[in-house]
Amino acid sequence: MRLLINQLVLGFGAGIGLIMAHPLWATDAKIIISQIIDKDTAETVLEGPVKVPSPRNIDGRDGYYSKCNYYSVSGDKRLVVRLFQPASGSDPHKELDQVAENSGSMRSISGLGDKARMSRGAESGLPSNVVMLYVVKGNSLVTVGLSGFDDDVGGEKAKSVAQKILAQL
């Protein structure tokens, strides 16, 4: 009987180990941004067809990057999505603070991740119809850039894209 109990416990432990090793549960699972914001999603956001994107996913010394740029076929609209997960010992809040220091005016956005800041058009030194949204959630810094829309519309679209990404973190 004792042998049977030990085998059951060992089998249960091995099963849990296999479940926890699955990428969905792994703590170091790499998020591929172009799978969250895919071409169809980009076409919805940009309100028309987009060129074939070239996503990139890179493990660097300072952390993991996943990025993808979408350009409308007409060339007048763009969507840029980035995910940065800093290496151990780095803080995404500090990364966001550095972006804020090196950018024009940014305003805080509440209700999005742990901390969010947005730059929009002329008020931030950007060209008109350009919005940059930066959001920290956990150990991730998400960037959503959008151009070709009125700043208010672009800001709302950028928030919507960020929320879709944040839901996967």
Rosetta constraint file for C-alpha pairs under 8 A:
AtomPair CA 1 CA 5 HARMONIC 6.34 0.50
AtomPair CA 2 CA 6 HARMONIC 6.21 0.50
AtomPair CA 3 CA 7 HARMONIC 6.18 0.50
AtomPair CA 4 CA 8 HARMONIC 6.22 0.50
AtomPair CA 5 CA 9 HARMONIC 6.14 0.50
AtomPair CA 6 CA 10 HARMONIC 6.04 0.50
AtomPair CA 7 CA 11 HARMONIC 5.92 0.50
AtomPair CA 8 CA 12 HARMONIC 5.99 0.50
AtomPair CA 9 CA 13 HARMONIC 6.10 0.50
AtomPair CA 10 CA 14 HARMONIC 6.13 0.50
AtomPair CA 11 CA 15 HARMONIC 6.15 0.50
AtomPair CA 12 CA 16 HARMONIC 6.23 0.50
AtomPair CA 13 CA 17 HARMONIC 6.12 0.50
AtomPair CA 14 CA 18 HARMONIC 6.23 0.50
AtomPair CA 15 CA 19 HARMONIC 6.26 0.50
AtomPair CA 16 CA 20 HARMONIC 6.09 0.50
AtomPair CA 17 CA 21 HARMONIC 6.10 0.50
AtomPair CA 18 CA 22 HARMONIC 6.52 0.50
AtomPair CA 19 CA 25 HARMONIC 7.42 0.50
AtomPair CA 20 CA 25 HARMONIC 5.34 0.50
AtomPair CA 20 CA 26 HARMONIC 6.27 0.50
AtomPair CA 21 CA 25 HARMONIC 6.56 0.50
AtomPair CA 21 CA 26 HARMONIC 5.77 0.50
AtomPair CA 22 CA 26 HARMONIC 6.18 0.50
AtomPair CA 23 CA 29 HARMONIC 5.62 0.50
AtomPair CA 24 CA 29 HARMONIC 7.16 0.50
AtomPair CA 25 CA 29 HARMONIC 7.73 0.50
AtomPair CA 30 CA 64 HARMONIC 7.84 0.50
AtomPair CA 31 CA 66 HARMONIC 7.23 0.50
AtomPair CA 31 CA 169 HARMONIC 7.93 0.50
AtomPair CA 32 CA 36 HARMONIC 7.02 0.50
AtomPair CA 32 CA 57 HARMONIC 6.93 0.50
AtomPair CA 32 CA 66 HARMONIC 5.84 0.50
AtomPair CA 32 CA 67 HARMONIC 7.93 0.50
AtomPair CA 33 CA 37 HARMONIC 6.08 0.50
AtomPair CA 33 CA 38 HARMONIC 7.95 0.50
AtomPair CA 33 CA 66 HARMONIC 5.69 0.50
AtomPair CA 33 CA 67 HARMONIC 6.14 0.50
AtomPair CA 33 CA 68 HARMONIC 7.01 0.50
AtomPair CA 33 CA 81 HARMONIC 7.15 0.50
AtomPair CA 33 CA 82 HARMONIC 6.93 0.50
AtomPair CA 33 CA 83 HARMONIC 6.72 0.50
AtomPair CA 33 CA 165 HARMONIC 7.53 0.50
AtomPair CA 34 CA 38 HARMONIC 4.98 0.50
AtomPair CA 34 CA 39 HARMONIC 7.76 0.50
AtomPair CA 34 CA 55 HARMONIC 6.29 0.50
AtomPair CA 34 CA 66 HARMONIC 7.91 0.50
AtomPair CA 34 CA 67 HARMONIC 7.13 0.50
AtomPair CA 34 CA 68 HARMONIC 6.02 0.50
AtomPair CA 36 CA 164 HARMONIC 7.33 0.50
AtomPair CA 36 CA 165 HARMONIC 6.32 0.50
AtomPair CA 36 CA 168 HARMONIC 7.76 0.50
AtomPair CA 37 CA 41 HARMONIC 5.66 0.50
AtomPair CA 37 CA 42 HARMONIC 6.48 0.50
AtomPair CA 37 CA 81 HARMONIC 7.86 0.50
AtomPair CA 37 CA 161 HARMONIC 7.54 0.50
AtomPair CA 37 CA 164 HARMONIC 7.81 0.50
AtomPair CA 37 CA 165 HARMONIC 7.40 0.50
AtomPair CA 38 CA 42 HARMONIC 6.19 0.50
AtomPair CA 39 CA 43 HARMONIC 6.14 0.50
AtomPair CA 39 CA 50 HARMONIC 7.24 0.50
AtomPair CA 39 CA 52 HARMONIC 7.78 0.50
AtomPair CA 39 CA 53 HARMONIC 7.53 0.50
AtomPair CA 39 CA 70 HARMONIC 7.63 0.50
AtomPair CA 40 CA 44 HARMONIC 6.36 0.50
AtomPair CA 41 CA 45 HARMONIC 6.25 0.50
AtomPair CA 42 CA 46 HARMONIC 5.91 0.50
AtomPair CA 42 CA 50 HARMONIC 7.32 0.50
AtomPair CA 42 CA 70 HARMONIC 6.68 0.50
AtomPair CA 42 CA 79 HARMONIC 7.06 0.50
AtomPair CA 43 CA 47 HARMONIC 5.57 0.50
AtomPair CA 43 CA 48 HARMONIC 5.09 0.50
AtomPair CA 43 CA 49 HARMONIC 5.31 0.50
AtomPair CA 43 CA 50 HARMONIC 5.92 0.50
AtomPair CA 43 CA 72 HARMONIC 7.78 0.50
AtomPair CA 44 CA 48 HARMONIC 6.65 0.50
AtomPair CA 45 CA 157 HARMONIC 6.80 0.50
AtomPair CA 46 CA 50 HARMONIC 7.89 0.50
AtomPair CA 46 CA 72 HARMONIC 6.85 0.50
AtomPair CA 46 CA 77 HARMONIC 6.40 0.50
AtomPair CA 46 CA 78 HARMONIC 7.15 0.50
AtomPair CA 46 CA 79 HARMONIC 7.31 0.50
AtomPair CA 48 CA 72 HARMONIC 6.75 0.50
AtomPair CA 48 CA 73 HARMONIC 7.79 0.50
AtomPair CA 49 CA 72 HARMONIC 5.88 0.50
AtomPair CA 49 CA 73 HARMONIC 5.83 0.50
AtomPair CA 50 CA 70 HARMONIC 6.33 0.50
AtomPair CA 50 CA 71 HARMONIC 5.43 0.50
AtomPair CA 50 CA 72 HARMONIC 4.13 0.50
AtomPair CA 50 CA 73 HARMONIC 4.97 0.50
AtomPair CA 51 CA 70 HARMONIC 6.77 0.50
AtomPair CA 51 CA 71 HARMONIC 5.75 0.50
AtomPair CA 51 CA 72 HARMONIC 6.06 0.50
AtomPair CA 51 CA 73 HARMONIC 5.49 0.50
AtomPair CA 52 CA 70 HARMONIC 7.62 0.50
AtomPair CA 53 CA 68 HARMONIC 6.74 0.50
AtomPair CA 53 CA 69 HARMONIC 6.14 0.50
AtomPair CA 53 CA 70 HARMONIC 5.68 0.50
AtomPair CA 53 CA 71 HARMONIC 7.71 0.50
AtomPair CA 54 CA 68 HARMONIC 6.33 0.50
AtomPair CA 54 CA 69 HARMONIC 7.00 0.50
AtomPair CA 55 CA 66 HARMONIC 7.51 0.50
AtomPair CA 55 CA 67 HARMONIC 5.75 0.50
AtomPair CA 55 CA 68 HARMONIC 4.34 0.50
AtomPair CA 55 CA 69 HARMONIC 7.05 0.50
AtomPair CA 56 CA 65 HARMONIC 7.78 0.50
AtomPair CA 56 CA 66 HARMONIC 5.76 0.50
AtomPair CA 56 CA 67 HARMONIC 5.38 0.50
AtomPair CA 56 CA 68 HARMONIC 6.39 0.50
AtomPair CA 57 CA 64 HARMONIC 7.44 0.50
AtomPair CA 57 CA 65 HARMONIC 5.57 0.50
AtomPair CA 57 CA 66 HARMONIC 4.27 0.50
AtomPair CA 57 CA 67 HARMONIC 6.43 0.50
AtomPair CA 58 CA 64 HARMONIC 5.73 0.50
AtomPair CA 58 CA 65 HARMONIC 5.10 0.50
AtomPair CA 58 CA 66 HARMONIC 6.40 0.50
AtomPair CA 59 CA 63 HARMONIC 6.00 0.50
AtomPair CA 59 CA 64 HARMONIC 4.47 0.50
AtomPair CA 59 CA 65 HARMONIC 6.41 0.50
AtomPair CA 60 CA 64 HARMONIC 5.87 0.50
AtomPair CA 60 CA 65 HARMONIC 7.55 0.50
AtomPair CA 61 CA 87 HARMONIC 7.15 0.50
AtomPair CA 62 CA 86 HARMONIC 5.80 0.50
AtomPair CA 62 CA 87 HARMONIC 5.15 0.50
AtomPair CA 62 CA 90 HARMONIC 7.92 0.50
AtomPair CA 63 CA 84 HARMONIC 6.97 0.50
AtomPair CA 63 CA 85 HARMONIC 5.54 0.50
AtomPair CA 63 CA 86 HARMONIC 4.10 0.50
AtomPair CA 63 CA 87 HARMONIC 4.13 0.50
AtomPair CA 63 CA 88 HARMONIC 7.88 0.50
AtomPair CA 64 CA 83 HARMONIC 7.97 0.50
AtomPair CA 64 CA 84 HARMONIC 5.73 0.50
AtomPair CA 64 CA 85 HARMONIC 5.11 0.50
AtomPair CA 64 CA 86 HARMONIC 6.32 0.50
AtomPair CA 64 CA 87 HARMONIC 7.25 0.50
AtomPair CA 65 CA 82 HARMONIC 7.19 0.50
AtomPair CA 65 CA 83 HARMONIC 5.68 0.50
AtomPair CA 65 CA 84 HARMONIC 4.70 0.50
AtomPair CA 65 CA 85 HARMONIC 6.58 0.50
AtomPair CA 66 CA 82 HARMONIC 5.78 0.50
AtomPair CA 66 CA 83 HARMONIC 5.14 0.50
AtomPair CA 66 CA 84 HARMONIC 6.66 0.50
AtomPair CA 67 CA 80 HARMONIC 7.62 0.50
AtomPair CA 67 CA 81 HARMONIC 5.66 0.50
AtomPair CA 67 CA 82 HARMONIC 4.32 0.50
AtomPair CA 67 CA 83 HARMONIC 6.29 0.50
AtomPair CA 68 CA 80 HARMONIC 6.10 0.50
AtomPair CA 68 CA 81 HARMONIC 5.52 0.50
AtomPair CA 68 CA 82 HARMONIC 6.63 0.50
AtomPair CA 69 CA 78 HARMONIC 7.35 0.50
AtomPair CA 69 CA 79 HARMONIC 5.91 0.50
AtomPair CA 69 CA 80 HARMONIC 4.50 0.50
AtomPair CA 69 CA 81 HARMONIC 6.41 0.50
AtomPair CA 70 CA 78 HARMONIC 5.69 0.50
AtomPair CA 70 CA 79 HARMONIC 5.04 0.50
AtomPair CA 70 CA 80 HARMONIC 6.25 0.50
AtomPair CA 71 CA 75 HARMONIC 6.22 0.50
AtomPair CA 71 CA 76 HARMONIC 7.90 0.50
AtomPair CA 71 CA 77 HARMONIC 6.12 0.50
AtomPair CA 71 CA 78 HARMONIC 4.63 0.50
AtomPair CA 71 CA 79 HARMONIC 6.55 0.50
AtomPair CA 72 CA 76 HARMONIC 6.47 0.50
AtomPair CA 72 CA 77 HARMONIC 5.33 0.50
AtomPair CA 72 CA 78 HARMONIC 6.21 0.50
AtomPair CA 76 CA 147 HARMONIC 7.84 0.50
AtomPair CA 76 CA 148 HARMONIC 5.77 0.50
AtomPair CA 77 CA 146 HARMONIC 7.48 0.50
AtomPair CA 77 CA 147 HARMONIC 5.38 0.50
AtomPair CA 77 CA 148 HARMONIC 4.41 0.50
AtomPair CA 77 CA 149 HARMONIC 7.52 0.50
AtomPair CA 78 CA 145 HARMONIC 7.73 0.50
AtomPair CA 78 CA 146 HARMONIC 5.60 0.50
AtomPair CA 78 CA 147 HARMONIC 5.19 0.50
AtomPair CA 78 CA 148 HARMONIC 6.73 0.50
AtomPair CA 79 CA 144 HARMONIC 7.24 0.50
AtomPair CA 79 CA 145 HARMONIC 5.69 0.50
AtomPair CA 79 CA 146 HARMONIC 4.70 0.50
AtomPair CA 79 CA 147 HARMONIC 6.79 0.50
AtomPair CA 80 CA 143 HARMONIC 7.68 0.50
AtomPair CA 80 CA 144 HARMONIC 5.64 0.50
AtomPair CA 80 CA 145 HARMONIC 4.77 0.50
AtomPair CA 80 CA 146 HARMONIC 6.38 0.50
AtomPair CA 81 CA 142 HARMONIC 7.48 0.50
AtomPair CA 81 CA 143 HARMONIC 5.71 0.50
AtomPair CA 81 CA 144 HARMONIC 4.74 0.50
AtomPair CA 81 CA 145 HARMONIC 6.47 0.50
AtomPair CA 82 CA 142 HARMONIC 5.64 0.50
AtomPair CA 82 CA 143 HARMONIC 4.92 0.50
AtomPair CA 82 CA 144 HARMONIC 6.54 0.50
AtomPair CA 83 CA 140 HARMONIC 6.73 0.50
AtomPair CA 83 CA 141 HARMONIC 5.78 0.50
AtomPair CA 83 CA 142 HARMONIC 4.63 0.50
AtomPair CA 83 CA 143 HARMONIC 6.44 0.50
AtomPair CA 84 CA 140 HARMONIC 5.65 0.50
AtomPair CA 84 CA 141 HARMONIC 5.09 0.50
AtomPair CA 84 CA 142 HARMONIC 6.45 0.50
AtomPair CA 85 CA 92 HARMONIC 7.43 0.50
AtomPair CA 85 CA 139 HARMONIC 5.86 0.50
AtomPair CA 85 CA 140 HARMONIC 4.62 0.50
AtomPair CA 85 CA 141 HARMONIC 6.43 0.50
AtomPair CA 86 CA 90 HARMONIC 5.60 0.50
AtomPair CA 86 CA 91 HARMONIC 6.79 0.50
AtomPair CA 86 CA 92 HARMONIC 6.56 0.50
AtomPair CA 86 CA 139 HARMONIC 6.93 0.50
AtomPair CA 86 CA 140 HARMONIC 7.12 0.50
AtomPair CA 90 CA 94 HARMONIC 7.92 0.50
AtomPair CA 91 CA 95 HARMONIC 6.57 0.50
AtomPair CA 91 CA 139 HARMONIC 7.10 0.50
AtomPair CA 92 CA 96 HARMONIC 6.23 0.50
AtomPair CA 92 CA 136 HARMONIC 6.37 0.50
AtomPair CA 92 CA 139 HARMONIC 6.02 0.50
AtomPair CA 92 CA 140 HARMONIC 6.10 0.50
AtomPair CA 92 CA 141 HARMONIC 5.74 0.50
AtomPair CA 93 CA 97 HARMONIC 6.22 0.50
AtomPair CA 93 CA 115 HARMONIC 7.73 0.50
AtomPair CA 93 CA 136 HARMONIC 6.48 0.50
AtomPair CA 93 CA 141 HARMONIC 7.96 0.50
AtomPair CA 94 CA 98 HARMONIC 6.17 0.50
AtomPair CA 95 CA 99 HARMONIC 6.40 0.50
AtomPair CA 95 CA 141 HARMONIC 7.83 0.50
AtomPair CA 96 CA 100 HARMONIC 6.21 0.50
AtomPair CA 96 CA 134 HARMONIC 7.09 0.50
AtomPair CA 96 CA 135 HARMONIC 7.89 0.50
AtomPair CA 96 CA 136 HARMONIC 7.46 0.50
AtomPair CA 96 CA 141 HARMONIC 7.43 0.50
AtomPair CA 97 CA 101 HARMONIC 6.18 0.50
AtomPair CA 98 CA 102 HARMONIC 6.28 0.50
AtomPair CA 99 CA 103 HARMONIC 6.03 0.50
AtomPair CA 100 CA 104 HARMONIC 7.32 0.50
AtomPair CA 100 CA 105 HARMONIC 7.77 0.50
AtomPair CA 100 CA 106 HARMONIC 6.68 0.50
AtomPair CA 103 CA 124 HARMONIC 7.45 0.50
AtomPair CA 103 CA 125 HARMONIC 7.97 0.50
AtomPair CA 104 CA 119 HARMONIC 7.34 0.50
AtomPair CA 104 CA 123 HARMONIC 7.84 0.50
AtomPair CA 104 CA 124 HARMONIC 4.50 0.50
AtomPair CA 104 CA 125 HARMONIC 5.44 0.50
AtomPair CA 104 CA 126 HARMONIC 7.81 0.50
AtomPair CA 105 CA 119 HARMONIC 6.51 0.50
AtomPair CA 105 CA 123 HARMONIC 6.51 0.50
AtomPair CA 105 CA 124 HARMONIC 4.40 0.50
AtomPair CA 105 CA 125 HARMONIC 7.29 0.50
AtomPair CA 106 CA 117 HARMONIC 6.00 0.50
AtomPair CA 106 CA 118 HARMONIC 5.28 0.50
AtomPair CA 106 CA 119 HARMONIC 4.78 0.50
AtomPair CA 106 CA 120 HARMONIC 7.74 0.50
AtomPair CA 106 CA 124 HARMONIC 6.35 0.50
AtomPair CA 107 CA 117 HARMONIC 5.40 0.50
AtomPair CA 107 CA 118 HARMONIC 5.40 0.50
AtomPair CA 107 CA 119 HARMONIC 6.73 0.50
AtomPair CA 108 CA 115 HARMONIC 7.72 0.50
AtomPair CA 108 CA 116 HARMONIC 5.77 0.50
AtomPair CA 108 CA 117 HARMONIC 4.43 0.50
AtomPair CA 108 CA 118 HARMONIC 6.48 0.50
AtomPair CA 109 CA 115 HARMONIC 7.50 0.50
AtomPair CA 109 CA 116 HARMONIC 5.13 0.50
AtomPair CA 109 CA 117 HARMONIC 5.51 0.50
AtomPair CA 109 CA 118 HARMONIC 6.86 0.50
AtomPair CA 110 CA 115 HARMONIC 7.40 0.50
AtomPair CA 110 CA 116 HARMONIC 6.79 0.50
AtomPair CA 112 CA 116 HARMONIC 6.06 0.50
AtomPair CA 112 CA 135 HARMONIC 6.95 0.50
AtomPair CA 112 CA 159 HARMONIC 7.91 0.50
AtomPair CA 112 CA 163 HARMONIC 7.23 0.50
AtomPair CA 113 CA 135 HARMONIC 6.10 0.50
AtomPair CA 113 CA 136 HARMONIC 5.81 0.50
AtomPair CA 113 CA 137 HARMONIC 4.77 0.50
AtomPair CA 113 CA 166 HARMONIC 7.00 0.50
AtomPair CA 114 CA 135 HARMONIC 7.38 0.50
AtomPair CA 114 CA 136 HARMONIC 5.55 0.50
AtomPair CA 114 CA 137 HARMONIC 5.00 0.50
AtomPair CA 114 CA 138 HARMONIC 7.11 0.50
AtomPair CA 115 CA 135 HARMONIC 5.77 0.50
AtomPair CA 115 CA 136 HARMONIC 5.23 0.50
AtomPair CA 115 CA 137 HARMONIC 7.06 0.50
AtomPair CA 116 CA 133 HARMONIC 7.25 0.50
AtomPair CA 116 CA 134 HARMONIC 5.58 0.50
AtomPair CA 116 CA 135 HARMONIC 4.25 0.50
AtomPair CA 116 CA 136 HARMONIC 6.28 0.50
AtomPair CA 117 CA 133 HARMONIC 5.97 0.50
AtomPair CA 117 CA 134 HARMONIC 5.35 0.50
AtomPair CA 117 CA 135 HARMONIC 6.57 0.50
AtomPair CA 118 CA 131 HARMONIC 7.18 0.50
AtomPair CA 118 CA 132 HARMONIC 5.64 0.50
AtomPair CA 118 CA 133 HARMONIC 4.43 0.50
AtomPair CA 118 CA 134 HARMONIC 6.24 0.50
AtomPair CA 119 CA 123 HARMONIC 7.70 0.50
AtomPair CA 119 CA 124 HARMONIC 5.41 0.50
AtomPair CA 119 CA 126 HARMONIC 7.62 0.50
AtomPair CA 119 CA 131 HARMONIC 5.76 0.50
AtomPair CA 119 CA 132 HARMONIC 5.10 0.50
AtomPair CA 119 CA 133 HARMONIC 6.48 0.50
AtomPair CA 120 CA 124 HARMONIC 5.61 0.50
AtomPair CA 120 CA 125 HARMONIC 7.98 0.50
AtomPair CA 120 CA 126 HARMONIC 6.56 0.50
AtomPair CA 120 CA 128 HARMONIC 7.63 0.50
AtomPair CA 120 CA 129 HARMONIC 7.55 0.50
AtomPair CA 120 CA 130 HARMONIC 5.95 0.50
AtomPair CA 120 CA 131 HARMONIC 4.50 0.50
AtomPair CA 120 CA 132 HARMONIC 6.45 0.50
AtomPair CA 120 CA 151 HARMONIC 6.14 0.50
AtomPair CA 120 CA 155 HARMONIC 7.55 0.50
AtomPair CA 121 CA 125 HARMONIC 6.41 0.50
AtomPair CA 121 CA 126 HARMONIC 4.62 0.50
AtomPair CA 121 CA 127 HARMONIC 5.16 0.50
AtomPair CA 121 CA 128 HARMONIC 4.24 0.50
AtomPair CA 121 CA 129 HARMONIC 5.73 0.50
AtomPair CA 121 CA 130 HARMONIC 5.28 0.50
AtomPair CA 121 CA 131 HARMONIC 6.38 0.50
AtomPair CA 121 CA 151 HARMONIC 6.43 0.50
AtomPair CA 122 CA 126 HARMONIC 5.28 0.50
AtomPair CA 122 CA 127 HARMONIC 5.94 0.50
AtomPair CA 122 CA 128 HARMONIC 5.71 0.50
AtomPair CA 126 CA 130 HARMONIC 6.43 0.50
AtomPair CA 126 CA 131 HARMONIC 7.92 0.50
AtomPair CA 128 CA 150 HARMONIC 7.79 0.50
AtomPair CA 128 CA 151 HARMONIC 7.22 0.50
AtomPair CA 129 CA 147 HARMONIC 5.46 0.50
AtomPair CA 129 CA 148 HARMONIC 5.39 0.50
AtomPair CA 129 CA 149 HARMONIC 5.13 0.50
AtomPair CA 129 CA 150 HARMONIC 5.08 0.50
AtomPair CA 129 CA 151 HARMONIC 5.13 0.50
AtomPair CA 129 CA 154 HARMONIC 7.25 0.50
AtomPair CA 130 CA 145 HARMONIC 7.38 0.50
AtomPair CA 130 CA 146 HARMONIC 5.80 0.50
AtomPair CA 130 CA 147 HARMONIC 4.35 0.50
AtomPair CA 130 CA 148 HARMONIC 6.76 0.50
AtomPair CA 130 CA 149 HARMONIC 7.29 0.50
AtomPair CA 130 CA 151 HARMONIC 6.56 0.50
AtomPair CA 130 CA 154 HARMONIC 7.32 0.50
AtomPair CA 131 CA 145 HARMONIC 5.68 0.50
AtomPair CA 131 CA 146 HARMONIC 5.26 0.50
AtomPair CA 131 CA 147 HARMONIC 6.34 0.50
AtomPair CA 131 CA 151 HARMONIC 6.48 0.50
AtomPair CA 131 CA 154 HARMONIC 6.14 0.50
AtomPair CA 131 CA 155 HARMONIC 6.12 0.50
AtomPair CA 131 CA 158 HARMONIC 7.49 0.50
AtomPair CA 132 CA 143 HARMONIC 7.13 0.50
AtomPair CA 132 CA 144 HARMONIC 5.86 0.50
AtomPair CA 132 CA 145 HARMONIC 4.46 0.50
AtomPair CA 132 CA 146 HARMONIC 6.58 0.50
AtomPair CA 132 CA 158 HARMONIC 7.74 0.50
AtomPair CA 133 CA 143 HARMONIC 5.65 0.50
AtomPair CA 133 CA 144 HARMONIC 5.12 0.50
AtomPair CA 133 CA 145 HARMONIC 6.29 0.50
AtomPair CA 133 CA 155 HARMONIC 7.84 0.50
AtomPair CA 133 CA 158 HARMONIC 6.59 0.50
AtomPair CA 133 CA 159 HARMONIC 7.46 0.50
AtomPair CA 134 CA 141 HARMONIC 6.89 0.50
AtomPair CA 134 CA 142 HARMONIC 5.69 0.50
AtomPair CA 134 CA 143 HARMONIC 4.62 0.50
AtomPair CA 134 CA 144 HARMONIC 6.60 0.50
AtomPair CA 135 CA 141 HARMONIC 5.65 0.50
AtomPair CA 135 CA 142 HARMONIC 5.08 0.50
AtomPair CA 135 CA 143 HARMONIC 6.51 0.50
AtomPair CA 135 CA 162 HARMONIC 7.60 0.50
AtomPair CA 136 CA 140 HARMONIC 5.67 0.50
AtomPair CA 136 CA 141 HARMONIC 4.55 0.50
AtomPair CA 136 CA 142 HARMONIC 6.32 0.50
AtomPair CA 137 CA 141 HARMONIC 6.57 0.50
AtomPair CA 137 CA 142 HARMONIC 7.94 0.50
AtomPair CA 137 CA 166 HARMONIC 7.24 0.50
AtomPair CA 137 CA 169 HARMONIC 7.67 0.50
AtomPair CA 140 CA 169 HARMONIC 8.00 0.50
AtomPair CA 142 CA 162 HARMONIC 7.19 0.50
AtomPair CA 142 CA 165 HARMONIC 7.86 0.50
AtomPair CA 143 CA 162 HARMONIC 7.74 0.50
AtomPair CA 144 CA 158 HARMONIC 5.94 0.50
AtomPair CA 144 CA 161 HARMONIC 7.26 0.50
AtomPair CA 144 CA 162 HARMONIC 6.60 0.50
AtomPair CA 145 CA 158 HARMONIC 6.94 0.50
AtomPair CA 146 CA 154 HARMONIC 6.25 0.50
AtomPair CA 146 CA 158 HARMONIC 6.58 0.50
AtomPair CA 147 CA 154 HARMONIC 7.03 0.50
AtomPair CA 148 CA 154 HARMONIC 7.79 0.50
AtomPair CA 149 CA 153 HARMONIC 6.11 0.50
AtomPair CA 149 CA 154 HARMONIC 5.20 0.50
AtomPair CA 150 CA 154 HARMONIC 5.88 0.50
AtomPair CA 151 CA 155 HARMONIC 5.89 0.50
AtomPair CA 152 CA 156 HARMONIC 6.38 0.50
AtomPair CA 153 CA 157 HARMONIC 6.19 0.50
AtomPair CA 154 CA 158 HARMONIC 5.98 0.50
AtomPair CA 155 CA 159 HARMONIC 6.26 0.50
AtomPair CA 156 CA 160 HARMONIC 6.28 0.50
AtomPair CA 157 CA 161 HARMONIC 6.28 0.50
AtomPair CA 158 CA 162 HARMONIC 6.14 0.50
AtomPair CA 159 CA 163 HARMONIC 6.10 0.50
AtomPair CA 160 CA 164 HARMONIC 6.45 0.50
AtomPair CA 161 CA 165 HARMONIC 6.49 0.50
AtomPair CA 162 CA 166 HARMONIC 6.00 0.50
AtomPair CA 163 CA 167 HARMONIC 6.10 0.50
AtomPair CA 164 CA 168 HARMONIC 7.10 0.50
AtomPair CA 165 CA 169 HARMONIC 6.97 0.50
